[in-house]
């Protein structure tokens, strides 16, 4: 009987810490679920395509110019604009070896031509662009945009931040963000390796952009 009593007393001694630890774990799990839902909402951003003055295909993936060409062929805008991005350091080392490695805007340009966009409808802008902010700034300088409609083609995970940046940089324009459908997107982003990396990266880049950090100017 003494032995059983001792066990009961010891069990009571540890019961409260165990309950507290369980509550902390449940609270952490709930917070994680809420955070995941918030990120999912942030990533899920798109505007319906509509008639515009130009289509701007942001750098960062070849699925973007493919969709930009689709929108052009639907008659939504008479021109497609591509930015001249800063070459990757590693790519330049490859070119130094005499290997013909095309620049991203050259590949984007070739995709548009292959998809039926005429040469006269393609325009390059900017020079050595290294961020979404620089793309928006170069477009504001060369296009203006006041009273104009701009279709912005990017990836879905990048759409909301891109819309925020372009609307701030071109306040007189109507910015319509149309993410490409040719990339994997899932609100349960944690199930996909690449989308998980983009989701976490986007939250960090957004925070840095809002506080004015130099890192916030990264693509």
N, C-alpha and C positions, 0 to 999 in steps of 0.2 A: 504493500500500500504506500509506503514511504517513497518507493522508487517511482510509482505512477504519479504521485503528487509532485515529485521533483520535476518530472517531464512536463506536467501540466503547467507548472510555474514557469519553466524555461520557454515553453511554447508561447505563453502570454507575453513574455518579455520581448520576443522577436516579432510578435504579430503586428504591432503598430509600425515599426520600421518597414516591414514587408508591405503593408498596405500603402504606406507613403511612397515607397519605391514603385509600386504598381500604379499609383495615381500619377506619378511623374512620367512614367513610361506612356501611359494612356494620353496624358496631356501633350507629350512630345509627338506622339503619333498623330493626334488630332491637329496639332500645329503644322506638322509636315503635310498632312492632307490638304489643309486650307492653303498652305503656301503653294502646293502643286496645282490646286485649282486656280489660284490667282495667276500663276505663270501661264497656265493653259489658256485662261481668258485673254491674257496679254498677247500671247502668240497668235490667237485666232482672230486675225484682223484682215478685212478685205472690203473694198468698195465695189459696187457693181460697175462694170465698164460702161462708159458713155462717150459721146462725141467730144473730141478735144482738139486743141491746136497742134500739139505735138505729143509723141510718145517718148518717154525717157527710160531707157533700159539701164538700170544700175549694174555696175560691175560686180562680179562675185560668183557667177555660175552660168554655164552655157544653156541651162534650161530657161534662163531669162530672155535672151534674144529670140529663142524659138517661140516663146509665147508673145513677145513683142511683135514678131512677124505675123502671128495669127491675128492680133488686134489690128495691125495695119491692113491686112487683107480683108478684114471685116469693114473697112472704110471708116474707122473711128478717128483717124488722124492722118494728115498728109505727109508727116515727116517722123523719122525715128532718130533720136539723138543718143550717141554713145560717148562716154568719157574716155579720155586717154589716161590710163592709170599708171602709177609709178611701177616700173618693172621690179620684180622680185630679185633680190641680190643673188640668190642661187641661180635664177634663170640667166642673169647676165654672165655669170661664170661659165655657164654652158655655151652661151653665144661666143664667149671669148675663145672657146676651143674650136670655133669654126662650124659648130653644129647649128643648122637652121631651125631655130625655135621661135615660132611666131608669138607676137605679143597678144595679150587677151583681147584687146579691142580689134586686132586683125582677125582673130577667130570669130568674134562676135559679128564683125562686118561680113565675113564669108558666110556665116550662118544665115544672116538676113538675105544676102543675095541668093543663096541656095533655096531659101523659102519663098522667093518670088518678090522680094522688096527691091525696087529699082535703085540703081546707084544714086540717082538724083534725089532720092527721098531719104538718104542716109547722111547724117551730119555728125562730125566729131567735135567735141568741145573740151576745154580745159587742157591741162598739161601736168603730167606727173601727179595725178590725183591719188591721194593716199587715205581717204576716208569718206564716209557719207556726208559729213559736213562740208568737205572740200568739193564734193560733187554738187551739192546744193549751192554753194557759193559761186562756183564757176558757171553754173546754169543761170543764176541770178544776174551775173555780170554779162553773159553773152546773149541770153534770151530775154531777160527782164521779167516778163511774166505778168505784169499788172493787167488785170482784167482778162487774163488768159486761162484756159483750162489745160492742165498737164496730166497725162496718164503716166503714172510711175510704176514701172514693172520691176519687181524684186522677188525675193523668196518670202514665203508666208511668215517664217520666224523673224524676219527682218522688217516686215511691213509696217508695224505700228511705230517703231522708232524712226524709220525712214519718213513716214508721214509727218511725225512730230517735227523732225528737223527741217524738211522741205517747206512745211507750212509756216514755220517760224522764219525761215530765210527768204521765202517768197510770199510775204503776207498779202500781196495784191492778187495772187493767183489762186485758182481752185485746183487743189492737188487731189487727184483721184488715184488711189493706190490699188493696183491690180496684181496680186501675187501670181506667179506662174503655177499652173496646176501640174506641171511635169516634174515635181519633186515630192518626195514622201512627206506627208504631214499628218500628225495624229495628236489630238488633245492629250492623249496619254503619252506624252513625249518621252517619259522615262523608259519606255519599252524599246526605244530606238537609240542606238549609240550616237550617231551623228546629230540627231535632233536633240538629244540630251545635252550634248556639248554646246550646241547653238543656244538652247534655252537658258542654260546657266550663263553663258557668255553675254547674251542679250541683256539679262538683268544687270550684270556688272557694268556693261557699256552704258546702259541707260542711266544708272546711278552716277557714273562718272561724268556723263554728258550734262546731267541736271545740276551737278555741283561745279561744273566748269573745269574739271580736271583735264589735263592734256591727254590722258589716256582715253577720255570720253570722245576724242576726235578720231579714234581708230575706226576702220570700216565695220 
